[in-house]
């Protein structure tokens, strides 16, 4: 190198144009984290800030996708090589698609305390060969929110059985109230919440779900028809124009106090709080049993696992993050920030939200189940979940009876599902 070149190099080095050490900004790893929970942005940012405090060189960019489009968009991005580093996974069939397509990292030997998790929960994100591709994160429950002021106005006690439930609906309807803040525009709510939540007490919960998968029961059997009929009987209590009422509008309608009840999930607690309807305004009760004295068949769904993109360019940081997600600090922060998301992390955790406490309390004396079509019955197309949405939407809009709705789903499933 000439003397002149040495002078130029020295000038650039002193001036900061050349550095012998990486800039601190360039050392920072940014992990993208995708989810179907668009309502959770601020809360998840607060949770992830706890991780960054411990790992200042790793930042988490939480990027949620619209609920209904989540799976297709997330899969397309992975296919195009633009997928997130960290991926929220639905349980069983829907989450399994991500693994079967070769997009998920094997977490079997990554999750530090995997052997301490409930095996039934681990199964929702594992293969038959014992490979775990998703960290079991949270479960959610299904039930009915209600406006305390309206129940007090009409002297309605929380219903425990179907007759009491319908009597409450009739009282509210005769009083000129909008009984339910439900619509049929987003049909997934009819299947995931109305049928899987309310219907479980009619079709027989987990035992019936297992029988459906084994082929010893059909959706056209009397117990499942009773579940379809129960959901159908609520049609008269829906608001005017319910056919065009979507999920977001449903939540707004209920939170504003303009509807007496909302068939919903535990995950909506924080959403209602953000809309000004906390436990001082709204209450909750479990899905009413079919007949007084029946044991509650309670849909406590294995909702979300968390996986790592197999092709992540930040694998070391992603593994560090997934280890933190498996621990108690994340679990407690999640349940504090997002009450109604019940962590599967082993250990002693505290429920601080009154509504969440009540929802979890109901599980302690109930027979637990999960959503009807989530396991095996939605592994191929047309999936059971999609078919149920179509059938229930058609039923509530008057295109199907309970019998023809059930027959439609069963006939379509029979084209590919072989127990």
RAKACOR-V11393 format. One record per residue. N is the residue number from 1. SS is DSSP state (a for helix, b for strand, c for the rest). PHI is phi in degrees with one decimal (999 if undefined). Layout:
N & SS & PHI
N & SS & PHI
This chain:
1 & c & 999
2 & c & -71.6
3 & a & -59.8
4 & a & -65.1
5 & a & -65.4
6 & a & -62.2
7 & a & -61.6
8 & a & -64.2
9 & a & -61.5
10 & a & -62.3
11 & a & -63.2
12 & a & -65.8
13 & a & -64.9
14 & a & -64.7
15 & a & -76.9
16 & c & 92.4
17 & c & -74.9
18 & c & -122.5
19 & c & -126.8
20 & c & -86.7
21 & c & -133.1
22 & c & -62.3
23 & c & -64.9
24 & c & -60.9
25 & c & -66.1
26 & c & -68.5
27 & c & -77.5
28 & c & -75.7
29 & b & -97.4
30 & b & -109.9
31 & b & -98.1
32 & b & -87.8
33 & b & -130.1
34 & b & -107.4
35 & b & -153.7
36 & c & -91.2
37 & c & -97.5
38 & a & -68.9
39 & a & -76.3
40 & a & -99.4
41 & a & -53.8
42 & a & -65.5
43 & a & -67.3
44 & a & -67.3
45 & a & -63.1
46 & a & -67.3
47 & a & -63.9
48 & a & -67.4
49 & a & -63.2
50 & a & -65.0
51 & a & -66.3
52 & a & -65.8
53 & a & -60.3
54 & a & -85.7
55 & c & -131.2
56 & c & -61.0
57 & c & -89.6
58 & b & -123.9
59 & b & -112.6
60 & b & -108.2
61 & b & -102.0
62 & b & -80.1
63 & b & -127.6
64 & b & -74.1
65 & c & -121.6
66 & c & -47.0
67 & c & -52.4
68 & c & -69.1
69 & c & -93.0
70 & a & -54.0
71 & a & -61.2
72 & a & -67.1
73 & a & -66.7
74 & a & -62.0
75 & a & -67.6
76 & a & -62.7
77 & a & -65.3
78 & a & -64.8
79 & a & -61.1
80 & c & -85.3
81 & c & 79.0
82 & c & -117.9
83 & c & -72.1
84 & c & -68.8
85 & c & -73.4
86 & b & -116.4
87 & b & -129.2
88 & b & -67.9
89 & b & -123.0
90 & b & -70.7
91 & c & -80.9
92 & a & 53.7
93 & a & -59.1
94 & a & -67.3
95 & a & -70.6
96 & a & -63.0
97 & a & -57.4
98 & a & -65.3
99 & a & -73.8
100 & a & -62.5
101 & c & -85.3
102 & c & 83.8
103 & c & -102.8
104 & b & -113.8
105 & c & -81.1
106 & c & -73.0
107 & c & -99.7
108 & c & -53.0
109 & c & -106.1
110 & c & -101.4
111 & c & -68.3
112 & c & -60.4
113 & c & -111.4
114 & a & -57.9
115 & a & -67.6
116 & a & -88.6
117 & c & -74.6
118 & c & -60.7
119 & a & -57.8
120 & a & -63.9
121 & a & -76.3
122 & a & -58.6
123 & a & -57.9
124 & a & -67.9
125 & a & -132.6
126 & b & -137.0
127 & c & -91.5
128 & c & -64.6
129 & c & -82.1
130 & c & 90.6
131 & c & -85.4
132 & b & -99.8
133 & c & -109.5
134 & c & -140.6
135 & b & -72.9
136 & b & -61.5
137 & b & -106.2
138 & b & -141.8
139 & b & -115.7
140 & b & -134.4
141 & b & -114.9
142 & b & -129.1
143 & b & -173.3
144 & b & -127.1
145 & b & -86.4
146 & b & -145.5
147 & b & -82.9
148 & a & -60.4
149 & a & -64.2
150 & a & -72.1
151 & a & -65.0
152 & a & -67.5
153 & a & -58.4
154 & c & -102.8
155 & c & 55.1
156 & c & -96.5
157 & c & -89.5
158 & c & -60.0
159 & c & -68.5
160 & c & -115.3
161 & b & -132.2
162 & a & -64.0
163 & a & -61.3
164 & a & -65.5
165 & a & -63.3
166 & a & -66.2
167 & a & -61.9
168 & a & -65.0
169 & a & -60.6
170 & a & -64.4
171 & a & -60.5
172 & a & -66.3
173 & a & -63.0
174 & a & -65.7
175 & c & -80.7
176 & c & 83.7
177 & c & -87.8
178 & c & -78.6
179 & c & -73.0
180 & b & -119.7
181 & c & -91.6
182 & c & -121.8
183 & c & -134.7
184 & c & -117.2
185 & c & -63.6
186 & c & -101.3
187 & c & -68.7
188 & a & -59.4
189 & a & -67.7
190 & a & -67.2
191 & a & -79.2
192 & a & -68.0
193 & a & -104.2
194 & a & -67.5
195 & a & -75.2
196 & a & -68.5
197 & a & -83.5
198 & a & -71.4
199 & c & -68.2
200 & a & -56.7
201 & a & -69.5
202 & a & -99.1
203 & a & -84.4
204 & c & 109.6
205 & a & 63.6
206 & a & -63.2
207 & a & -60.8
208 & a & -70.3
209 & a & -62.7
210 & a & -63.9
211 & a & -66.1
212 & a & -65.0
213 & a & -68.5
214 & a & -78.2
215 & c & 88.6
216 & c & -82.6
217 & c & -129.8
218 & c & -123.0
219 & c & -64.9
220 & c & -87.7
221 & c & -73.0
222 & a & -54.9
223 & a & -67.0
224 & a & -73.6
225 & a & -61.2
226 & a & -62.9
227 & a & -68.9
228 & a & -59.1
229 & a & -65.2
230 & a & -63.5
231 & a & -63.6
232 & a & -61.7
233 & c & -68.4
234 & c & -87.4
235 & a & -56.3
236 & a & -65.5
237 & a & -101.2
238 & b & -81.1
239 & c & -71.0
240 & c & -60.6
241 & c & 75.1
242 & a & -61.7
243 & a & -64.2
244 & a & -109.4
245 & c & -93.5
246 & c & -92.6
247 & a & -59.2
248 & a & -63.6
249 & a & -66.8
250 & a & -59.6
251 & a & -64.1
252 & a & -63.3
253 & a & -60.3
254 & a & -71.5
255 & a & -61.4
256 & c & -75.4
257 & c & 84.5
258 & c & -89.4
259 & c & -138.4
260 & c & -78.7
261 & b & -139.0
262 & b & -144.9
263 & b & -78.0
264 & b & -147.1
265 & b & -116.5
266 & a & -61.6
267 & a & -64.4
268 & a & -89.6
269 & a & -56.0
270 & a & -66.9
271 & a & -62.2
272 & a & -66.6
273 & a & -61.9
274 & a & -64.5
275 & c & -91.9
276 & c & 90.5
277 & c & -118.4
278 & c & -97.9
279 & c & -68.5
280 & c & -78.6
281 & c & -108.5
282 & b & -116.9
283 & b & -120.4
284 & b & -152.2
285 & b & -142.7
286 & b & -71.1
287 & c & -54.0
288 & c & -63.0
289 & b & -68.8
290 & c & -65.1
291 & c & -134.2
292 & c & -51.5
293 & c & 100.2
294 & c & -66.5
295 & c & -84.0
296 & c & -62.7
297 & b & -99.0
298 & b & -109.7
299 & b & -78.9
300 & b & -112.1
301 & b & -83.2
302 & b & -75.5
303 & b & -90.4
304 & b & -135.7
305 & b & -111.1
306 & b & -132.0
307 & b & -117.8
308 & b & -113.4
309 & b & -60.8
310 & c & -58.3
311 & c & -103.7
312 & c & -59.3
313 & c & -84.5
314 & c & -125.3
315 & a & -60.6
316 & a & -60.7
317 & a & -68.3
318 & a & -63.7
319 & a & -65.9
320 & a & -60.6
321 & a & -69.0
322 & a & -65.9
323 & a & -65.2
324 & a & -66.6
325 & a & -63.6
326 & c & -85.1
327 & c & -100.0
328 & a & -73.4
329 & a & -63.5
330 & a & -64.6
331 & a & -58.9
332 & a & -68.9
333 & a & -62.1
334 & a & -61.8
335 & a & -72.9
336 & a & -75.9
337 & a & -78.1
338 & c & -125.3
339 & c & -59.0
340 & c & 101.6
341 & c & -97.6
342 & b & -99.4
343 & b & -70.5
344 & c & -94.7
345 & c & -62.6
346 & c & -62.2
347 & c & 126.1
348 & c & -93.1
349 & c & -125.3
350 & c & -116.5
351 & c & -95.9
352 & c & -103.0
353 & c & -96.0
354 & a & -59.1
355 & a & -67.2
356 & a & -62.9
357 & a & -59.5
358 & a & -67.2
359 & a & -63.4
360 & a & -67.8
361 & a & -58.5
362 & a & -63.3
363 & a & -72.7
364 & c & -71.9
365 & c & -121.1
366 & c & -107.6
367 & b & -85.9
368 & b & -92.3
369 & b & -145.6
370 & c & -127.8
371 & c & -60.4
372 & c & -55.2
373 & c & -105.8
374 & c & -72.2
375 & c & -111.4
376 & c & 70.4
377 & c & -79.6
378 & c & -123.9
379 & c & -76.8
380 & c & -133.0
381 & c & -103.2
382 & c & -74.2
383 & c & -72.6
384 & a & -59.3
385 & a & -64.4
386 & a & -64.1
387 & a & -62.2
388 & a & -64.6
389 & a & -61.2
390 & a & -63.7
391 & a & -66.6
392 & a & -69.7
393 & a & -61.0
394 & a & -62.7
395 & a & -64.9
396 & a & -71.2
397 & c & -90.6
398 & c & 90.8
399 & c & -86.3
400 & c & -127.1
401 & c & -88.6
402 & a & -59.3
403 & a & -69.0
404 & a & -73.5
405 & a & -64.7
406 & a & -63.9
407 & a & -64.5
408 & a & -58.2
409 & a & -64.2
410 & a & -63.2
411 & a & -61.8
412 & a & -68.9
413 & a & -62.5
414 & c & -65.1
415 & c & -71.0
416 & c & -139.9
417 & c & -84.6
418 & c & -124.6
419 & c & -56.5
